[in-house]
Amino acid sequence: MESKKDAFRKYLEGAGVIDAITKALVSLYEEPDKPVSGLEFLKTSLGAPTKEEHDALVAEKESVEKQLEDAKATIEKLQAEIEGLKVKEEEPAPEAEEAAA
């Protein structure tokens, strides 16, 4: 069991996790005005988006998804128009039928 803990500790050190957490905790300790949520402070220190940034990204994602759906609908409409034009081109013209008779 102890070897697993040591291996995990070495992994965390090698990946820089311990240094990042230590720096975040030190910056929280040195903060003159302690934040209301220490966890949110740590998340932000470690690079997580704030609530406002997250909400903005979600709104942007929804907007892009709507644009994508609109573009797909436009593509389908245009493809249907193209198919309709192809069918008209393939139909023999009335003058061509009379000339053949």
Secondary structure as the mmCIF struct_conf table of DSSP 4:
data_model
#
loop_
_struct_conf.conf_type_id
_struct_conf.id
_struct_conf.beg_label_comp_id
_struct_conf.beg_label_asym_id
_struct_conf.beg_label_seq_id
_struct_conf.end_label_comp_id
_struct_conf.end_label_asym_id
_struct_conf.end_label_seq_id
HELX_RH_AL_P HELX_RH_AL_P1 GLU A 2 ALA A 15
TURN_TY1_P TURN_TY1_P1 GLY A 16 GLY A 16
HELX_RH_AL_P HELX_RH_AL_P2 VAL A 17 GLU A 30
BEND BEND1 PRO A 32 ASP A 33
BEND BEND2 VAL A 36 VAL A 36
HELX_RH_AL_P HELX_RH_AL_P3 GLY A 38 SER A 45
TURN_TY1_P TURN_TY1_P2 LEU A 46 GLY A 47
HELX_LH_PP_P HELX_LH_PP_P1 ALA A 48 THR A 50
HELX_RH_AL_P HELX_RH_AL_P4 LYS A 51 GLU A 90
BEND BEND3 GLU A 91 GLU A 91
HELX_LH_PP_P HELX_LH_PP_P2 PRO A 92 ALA A 93
HELX_RH_AL_P HELX_RH_AL_P5 PRO A 94 ALA A 100
#
